Amino acid sequence: MSDGLPTPPLALRNVRHGGRKTFAAIAGVAFATTMVLLQLGFYHAVEITATHIYEQLDFDIVLLAATYGHFFAPGEFPKERLRQARSLESVASASPLYATFNLWRCPPYPLDETEAALDDDLPEPGPLRRWLLGGRLPRPLKRRELLVLGISLNSDPFRGRVRRAIDEAGPRLREPRNVLLDELSNLDFGWPMVGRFDGWEMGRTSVRVVGGFPMLRGFAADGIAICDDANFTRLCERPSNEGVQFGFLKLRDGGTAAVESACRELRAIFPPDVVPFGRDDILRRESEHWVSQTATGKLFTFGVLIATIVATVVIYQVLSNDIRDHLAEYATLKAIGHSNAYLSKVVIVQAMIYAGVAYLVAVALGFVLYRATEALAGIPMRLTPGILGLTLLITSGIGLVSAIFTVEKVWRADPASLF
């Protein structure tokens, strides 16, 4: 070049002068790569929410019914098993946790809405409108199902911020019909309306929201309420509190060997209606259930595969068409002495440029979509270094595979066809 600057590599010049074809290639791969980012984000959200309630609980061993499926289908066992567990010298405490789903009366917005009847026939607002309006989205008075957790205030199994919220509510939770509401629950459940709305109902009973607590919602529960065991029995219309869903044990020595030893002792004294699990065991089992055994985890894994295939096809088509349109030029390069290895390198570098630019565009789009998805769905979308690294690896693989399938066309370029 006349200004002394080095001449850009042939692959880069092909990209720069590709015009609409270059734009189409980058746009197509960026779209598919964004889908990969989203699917990986959803998959990671499944991993997080699979154990997020267990993570808020302070225990070394959990007692579960023999019919236990997962946290939201736990089965039930007699409370007597907790009293039996307390008889072991190694057990320091045993706390029950009750869990079931119940209907919740969600406040309307705005609050001066006079329509008192349930209105489930109105069309759902679009995602963009829901995102932009947030808590100001107009909605009717309606009922939705939420997860209700009952605890014994004398042996609260929670820890961290949830425990502090329960302690702060203190004696108010012992009063009839008083509950705490998850501050991170779906906006429909009305946490922003606490203090301004007095028509709360759980099931067929009016309740008072006397405070809140922060707990992630997940794919199985869009809202959570906590009450004491007496209120749980009344509000959920249960005959007594002698049937529990979970029993959380704290040991005097919480080491791995102590947990295994205590589990063996518990199995020896329990009938087959209840099974003890160590903390690590139940977290692993719950994660495996949601990630590997349910359609939720499999769906997002399949989504990553489909998006990867789409991106590969897009780059392959663009490269293939580019080589076909410039076959004479590639033949000329071979005629003046360039080898198939050199031409293959040009194609591979060109494919990696498409993939690299598309990756940068996808990361920018992914950041916005992660925030929007978390705001709309309330699930934890985390654009972690691991997700970014895996997406870069997938995108690089897409470019490389596309190029490998394309280089054969360059090899077939015949200099003799120029004459």
C-alpha positions as CSV (number, residue, x, y, z in Angstrom):
1,M,0.0,0.0,0.0
2,S,1.2,3.5,-0.8
3,D,1.0,4.7,2.8
4,G,3.3,2.0,4.1
5,L,0.6,0.2,6.1
6,P,0.5,-3.6,5.8
7,T,-2.0,-5.2,3.4
8,P,-4.9,-6.8,5.3
9,P,-5.0,-10.6,5.1
10,L,-7.1,-12.0,2.2
11,A,-9.7,-13.4,4.6
12,L,-10.2,-10.0,6.2
13,R,-10.5,-8.4,2.8
14,N,-13.1,-11.0,1.8
15,V,-15.1,-10.1,4.9
16,R,-14.8,-6.3,4.4
17,H,-15.9,-6.4,0.8
18,G,-18.6,-9.0,1.3
19,G,-21.3,-6.4,1.7
20,R,-24.7,-7.8,2.4
21,K,-23.4,-11.3,2.5
22,T,-21.0,-10.4,5.4
23,F,-23.9,-8.7,7.2
24,A,-26.2,-11.7,6.7
25,A,-23.5,-14.1,7.9
26,I,-22.7,-12.1,11.1
27,A,-26.4,-11.4,11.7
28,G,-27.4,-15.0,11.3
29,V,-24.6,-16.3,13.5
30,A,-25.1,-13.6,16.1
31,F,-28.8,-14.6,16.3
32,A,-28.0,-18.2,16.8
33,T,-25.2,-17.4,19.3
34,T,-27.6,-15.3,21.3
35,M,-29.9,-18.2,21.4
36,V,-27.0,-20.4,22.7
37,L,-26.4,-17.7,25.4
38,L,-30.0,-17.7,26.4
39,Q,-30.4,-21.5,26.5
40,L,-27.2,-21.8,28.6
41,G,-28.6,-19.0,30.9
42,F,-31.9,-20.9,31.3
43,Y,-30.0,-24.1,31.9
44,H,-27.9,-22.4,34.6
45,A,-31.1,-20.9,36.1
46,V,-32.5,-24.5,36.4
47,E,-29.3,-25.5,38.3
48,I,-29.7,-22.5,40.7
49,T,-33.4,-22.8,41.3
50,A,-33.2,-26.6,41.7
51,T,-31.8,-26.2,45.2
52,H,-32.4,-22.5,46.1
53,I,-34.9,-23.3,48.9
54,Y,-32.7,-26.0,50.4
55,E,-29.8,-23.5,50.3
56,Q,-31.8,-21.2,52.6
57,L,-32.2,-24.0,55.3
58,D,-29.8,-24.8,58.1
59,F,-29.4,-28.6,58.4
60,D,-27.0,-31.5,58.2
61,I,-29.6,-34.2,57.5
62,V,-33.1,-33.9,56.1
63,L,-35.8,-36.5,56.8
64,L,-38.1,-37.2,53.8
65,A,-41.0,-39.4,53.1
66,A,-40.3,-42.6,51.3
67,T,-42.6,-41.3,48.5
68,Y,-40.5,-38.1,48.1
69,G,-40.2,-37.0,44.4
70,H,-38.8,-33.5,44.7
71,F,-39.1,-30.4,46.9
72,F,-42.5,-29.5,45.4
73,A,-43.9,-33.0,45.6
74,P,-42.4,-34.2,48.9
75,G,-45.0,-36.6,50.3
76,E,-45.6,-36.7,54.1
77,F,-44.5,-38.6,57.1
78,P,-45.5,-38.6,60.8
79,K,-44.1,-35.9,63.0
80,E,-43.2,-38.6,65.5
81,R,-40.2,-39.4,63.4
82,L,-38.6,-36.0,64.5
83,R,-39.2,-36.9,68.1
84,Q,-37.5,-40.2,67.5
85,A,-34.5,-38.5,65.8
86,R,-34.1,-36.2,68.8
87,S,-33.5,-39.2,70.9
88,L,-30.1,-39.8,69.2
89,E,-27.2,-38.4,71.1
90,S,-25.7,-37.1,67.9
91,V,-28.7,-34.9,67.0
92,A,-28.7,-31.4,68.4
93,S,-32.1,-30.3,67.0
94,A,-34.9,-31.4,64.8
95,S,-37.1,-28.8,63.0
96,P,-40.2,-29.6,60.9
97,L,-41.1,-27.8,57.7
98,Y,-44.6,-28.0,56.2
99,A,-45.1,-27.3,52.5
100,T,-48.1,-27.2,50.2
101,F,-49.6,-25.1,47.4
102,N,-52.6,-22.8,48.0
103,L,-54.6,-20.1,46.2
104,W,-53.6,-16.5,46.9
105,R,-55.8,-13.5,46.2
106,C,-53.7,-11.1,44.2
107,P,-54.5,-7.4,44.4
108,P,-55.5,-5.5,41.3
109,Y,-53.5,-2.6,39.8
110,P,-54.4,0.2,40.2
111,L,-55.8,-0.4,43.7
112,D,-58.9,1.6,43.0
113,E,-60.1,-1.0,40.6
114,T,-63.7,-1.6,41.4
115,E,-64.1,-4.9,39.7
116,A,-64.3,-7.4,42.5
117,A,-64.9,-10.5,40.4
118,L,-62.1,-12.7,39.3
119,D,-61.2,-12.0,35.7
120,D,-59.1,-14.6,34.1
121,D,-60.4,-14.0,30.6
122,L,-58.5,-10.8,29.8
123,P,-55.6,-11.4,27.3
124,E,-52.1,-11.6,28.8
125,P,-50.0,-8.5,28.1
126,G,-47.0,-8.8,25.8
127,P,-43.5,-9.3,27.3
128,L,-42.3,-5.9,26.2
129,R,-45.2,-4.1,27.8
130,R,-44.8,-6.2,31.0
131,W,-41.1,-5.3,31.1
132,L,-41.6,-1.6,30.5
133,L,-44.4,-1.2,33.0
134,G,-43.2,-3.6,35.7
135,G,-45.3,-3.1,38.8
136,R,-47.4,-0.5,37.1
137,L,-48.9,-3.0,34.7
138,P,-52.7,-2.9,34.9
139,R,-54.0,-6.2,36.2
140,P,-57.4,-7.4,37.6
141,L,-58.1,-8.9,41.0
142,K,-57.4,-12.6,40.6
143,R,-56.2,-15.8,42.4
144,R,-53.0,-17.6,41.7
145,E,-51.3,-20.6,43.3
146,L,-48.3,-20.0,45.5
147,L,-46.1,-22.2,47.7
148,V,-46.9,-22.0,51.5
149,L,-44.2,-23.0,54.0
150,G,-45.1,-23.6,57.6
151,I,-42.5,-23.5,60.4
152,S,-42.3,-24.0,64.1
153,L,-41.2,-20.6,65.5
154,N,-39.5,-22.5,68.4
155,S,-37.2,-24.3,65.9
156,D,-37.0,-22.2,62.8
157,P,-35.0,-24.2,60.1
158,F,-34.1,-21.2,58.0
159,R,-30.9,-19.3,58.0
160,G,-29.5,-16.0,56.6
161,R,-31.7,-13.2,55.5
162,V,-34.9,-15.4,55.6
163,R,-34.2,-16.3,59.2
164,R,-33.6,-12.6,60.1
165,A,-36.9,-11.7,58.4
166,I,-38.8,-14.3,60.5
167,D,-37.1,-13.1,63.7
168,E,-38.0,-9.6,62.9
169,A,-41.7,-10.5,62.4
170,G,-41.4,-12.2,65.8
171,P,-44.7,-12.5,67.8
172,R,-46.8,-11.2,64.9
173,L,-46.4,-14.5,63.2
174,R,-48.0,-16.3,66.1
175,E,-51.2,-14.3,65.7
176,P,-54.0,-15.9,63.7
177,R,-53.9,-15.4,59.9
178,N,-50.6,-13.6,59.8
179,V,-48.1,-14.5,57.1
180,L,-44.9,-13.3,55.4
181,L,-44.7,-12.8,51.6
182,D,-41.7,-13.4,49.4
183,E,-40.4,-10.0,48.3
184,L,-39.0,-11.5,45.1
185,S,-42.3,-13.2,44.1
186,N,-44.1,-12.5,40.9
187,L,-45.6,-9.0,40.9
188,D,-49.0,-10.5,40.6
189,F,-48.8,-11.6,44.2
190,G,-48.7,-8.0,45.3
191,W,-45.6,-7.5,47.4
192,P,-45.3,-3.8,46.3
193,M,-48.9,-3.4,47.5
194,V,-48.1,-4.4,51.1
195,G,-49.4,-1.6,53.4
196,R,-51.8,-0.3,50.8
197,F,-54.0,-3.4,50.2
198,D,-56.1,-5.1,52.8
199,G,-57.9,-7.7,50.9
200,W,-55.4,-10.5,51.1
201,E,-56.7,-14.1,51.1
202,M,-55.1,-17.5,51.3
203,G,-57.5,-20.3,50.2
204,R,-60.8,-19.2,51.6
205,T,-59.5,-17.2,54.6
206,S,-58.5,-13.6,54.8
207,V,-54.9,-13.0,55.9
208,R,-52.6,-10.2,56.9
209,V,-49.1,-9.7,55.4
210,V,-46.9,-8.6,58.3
211,G,-43.6,-8.6,56.5
212,G,-41.5,-10.0,53.8
213,F,-38.4,-12.1,53.1
214,P,-36.1,-12.4,50.1
215,M,-36.2,-15.8,48.3
216,L,-35.7,-16.6,44.6
217,R,-38.6,-17.9,42.8
218,G,-38.1,-20.7,40.3
219,F,-39.7,-22.8,37.6
220,A,-42.1,-24.6,40.0
221,A,-43.1,-21.8,42.4
222,D,-43.8,-18.2,41.3
223,G,-44.4,-17.0,44.8
224,I,-43.9,-18.1,48.4
225,A,-45.5,-17.4,51.7
226,I,-44.3,-18.4,55.2
227,C,-46.4,-18.8,58.3
228,D,-46.1,-20.6,61.7
229,D,-47.3,-24.2,61.9
230,A,-50.6,-23.3,63.6
231,N,-51.5,-20.9,60.9
232,F,-50.4,-23.4,58.2
233,T,-52.8,-25.9,59.6
234,R,-55.7,-23.5,59.6
235,L,-55.0,-21.7,56.3
236,C,-54.3,-24.8,54.4
237,E,-57.3,-26.6,56.0
238,R,-55.3,-29.6,57.3
239,P,-56.7,-31.8,60.0
240,S,-53.6,-31.4,62.2
241,N,-49.9,-30.6,62.1
242,E,-48.8,-34.2,62.8
243,G,-48.0,-34.9,59.2
244,V,-44.9,-33.1,58.0
245,Q,-43.2,-32.8,54.6
246,F,-39.6,-32.2,55.8
247,G,-37.6,-32.8,59.0
248,F,-34.3,-30.9,59.3
249,L,-31.7,-32.1,61.7
250,K,-28.7,-30.4,63.1
251,L,-25.9,-32.6,64.5
252,R,-23.6,-31.8,67.3
253,D,-20.7,-32.7,64.9
254,G,-21.5,-31.8,61.3
255,G,-18.6,-33.5,59.7
256,T,-19.0,-35.9,56.8
257,A,-18.3,-38.9,58.8
258,A,-20.7,-37.8,61.5
259,V,-23.5,-37.3,59.0
260,E,-23.0,-40.7,57.5
261,S,-22.9,-42.3,60.9
262,A,-26.1,-40.5,62.0
263,C,-27.9,-41.5,58.8
264,R,-27.0,-45.1,59.5
265,E,-28.4,-44.8,63.0
266,L,-31.6,-43.2,61.8
267,R,-32.2,-45.9,59.2
268,A,-31.8,-48.5,61.9
269,I,-34.5,-47.0,64.1
270,F,-37.0,-45.7,61.5
271,P,-39.7,-47.7,59.8
272,P,-39.6,-47.6,56.0
273,D,-42.0,-44.5,55.7
274,V,-39.1,-42.0,56.1
275,V,-35.6,-41.8,54.7
276,P,-32.6,-39.6,55.9
277,F,-30.4,-37.8,53.5
278,G,-27.2,-35.8,54.2
279,R,-27.1,-32.2,53.0
280,D,-24.8,-32.9,50.0
281,D,-26.8,-36.0,49.0
282,I,-30.2,-34.1,48.8
283,L,-28.7,-31.1,47.0
284,R,-27.1,-33.5,44.5
285,R,-30.4,-35.5,44.1
286,E,-32.5,-32.3,43.7
287,S,-30.2,-30.8,41.1
288,E,-30.1,-34.1,39.1
289,H,-33.9,-34.3,39.2
290,W,-34.4,-30.8,37.7
291,V,-31.4,-30.7,35.4
292,S,-31.4,-34.3,34.1
293,Q,-34.7,-35.9,34.7
294,T,-37.3,-33.2,33.9
295,A,-38.3,-31.8,30.6
296,T,-37.1,-28.3,31.8
297,G,-33.4,-29.1,31.8
298,K,-33.6,-31.3,28.7
299,L,-35.4,-28.6,26.8
300,F,-32.7,-26.0,27.3
301,T,-30.0,-28.6,26.4
302,F,-31.8,-29.4,23.2
303,G,-32.1,-25.6,22.6
304,V,-28.3,-25.2,22.7
305,L,-27.9,-28.0,20.2
306,I,-30.4,-26.6,17.7
307,A,-29.0,-23.1,18.0
308,T,-25.5,-24.5,17.3
309,I,-26.7,-26.4,14.2
310,V,-28.4,-23.2,12.9
311,A,-25.3,-21.1,13.3
312,T,-23.1,-23.8,11.6
313,V,-25.4,-24.0,8.6
314,V,-25.5,-20.2,8.3
315,I,-21.7,-19.8,8.2
316,Y,-21.4,-22.8,5.9
317,Q,-23.9,-21.4,3.4
318,V,-22.2,-18.0,3.4
319,L,-18.7,-19.4,2.9
320,S,-19.9,-21.9,0.3
321,N,-21.6,-19.1,-1.7
322,D,-18.5,-16.9,-1.4
323,I,-16.2,-19.6,-2.7
324,R,-18.6,-20.4,-5.6
325,D,-18.7,-16.7,-6.6
326,H,-14.9,-16.3,-6.4
327,L,-13.9,-19.7,-7.7
328,A,-12.0,-18.2,-10.6
329,E,-10.0,-16.0,-8.1
330,Y,-9.1,-19.0,-6.0
331,A,-8.1,-20.9,-9.1
332,T,-5.8,-17.9,-10.1
333,L,-4.2,-18.1,-6.6
334,K,-3.5,-21.7,-7.1
335,A,-2.1,-21.0,-10.6
336,I,0.4,-18.5,-9.2
337,G,1.7,-21.0,-6.7
338,H,-0.5,-20.8,-3.6
339,S,-1.1,-24.2,-2.0
340,N,-4.4,-25.8,-0.8
341,A,-3.1,-25.3,2.7
342,Y,-2.8,-21.6,2.2
343,L,-6.3,-21.4,0.7
344,S,-7.7,-23.5,3.5
345,K,-6.2,-21.1,6.0
346,V,-8.0,-18.2,4.2
347,V,-11.4,-20.0,4.5
348,I,-10.8,-20.9,8.1
349,V,-9.7,-17.4,9.2
350,Q,-12.7,-15.9,7.3
351,A,-15.1,-18.3,9.1
352,M,-13.5,-17.4,12.5
353,I,-13.8,-13.7,11.8
354,Y,-17.6,-14.2,11.2
355,A,-17.8,-16.2,14.4
356,G,-15.8,-13.7,16.4
357,V,-17.7,-10.6,15.4
358,A,-21.0,-12.5,15.8
359,Y,-19.9,-13.5,19.3
360,L,-19.3,-9.9,20.4
361,V,-22.7,-8.8,19.0
362,A,-24.4,-11.8,20.8
363,V,-22.8,-10.9,24.1
364,A,-24.1,-7.4,23.9
365,L,-27.6,-8.6,23.0
366,G,-27.4,-11.4,25.6
367,F,-26.7,-8.9,28.4
368,V,-29.9,-7.0,27.6
369,L,-32.0,-10.1,27.1
370,Y,-30.7,-11.6,30.4
371,R,-31.8,-8.5,32.3
372,A,-35.1,-8.4,30.5
373,T,-35.8,-12.1,31.1
374,E,-34.9,-11.9,34.8
375,A,-37.2,-8.9,35.2
376,L,-40.1,-10.5,33.4
377,A,-39.8,-14.1,34.6
378,G,-38.1,-13.5,37.9
379,I,-35.7,-16.4,37.4
380,P,-32.0,-15.9,38.1
381,M,-30.3,-15.2,34.7
382,R,-26.5,-14.9,35.4
383,L,-24.1,-14.1,32.5
384,T,-21.2,-15.9,34.2
385,P,-17.6,-16.2,33.0
386,G,-18.4,-19.9,32.5
387,I,-21.3,-19.3,30.2
388,L,-19.3,-16.7,28.3
389,G,-16.4,-19.0,27.9
390,L,-18.5,-22.0,26.9
391,T,-20.4,-19.8,24.3
392,L,-17.1,-18.6,22.9
393,L,-15.9,-22.2,22.6
394,I,-19.1,-23.2,20.9
395,T,-19.0,-20.2,18.5
396,S,-15.3,-21.0,17.7
397,G,-16.3,-24.6,17.0
398,I,-19.1,-23.4,14.8
399,G,-16.7,-21.4,12.7
400,L,-14.1,-24.2,12.5
401,V,-16.6,-26.9,11.6
402,S,-18.2,-24.7,8.9
403,A,-14.8,-24.0,7.4
404,I,-13.8,-27.6,7.4
405,F,-16.9,-28.6,5.4
406,T,-16.2,-25.8,2.9
407,V,-12.5,-26.1,2.2
408,E,-13.1,-29.0,-0.2
409,K,-14.7,-26.6,-2.6
410,V,-11.5,-24.6,-2.7
411,W,-9.4,-27.7,-3.2
412,R,-11.5,-28.4,-6.3
413,A,-10.7,-25.0,-7.9
414,D,-8.8,-25.9,-11.2
415,P,-6.4,-23.4,-12.7
416,A,-6.9,-25.1,-16.1
417,S,-10.4,-23.9,-16.1
418,L,-9.1,-20.3,-16.5
419,F,-7.9,-21.1,-20.1
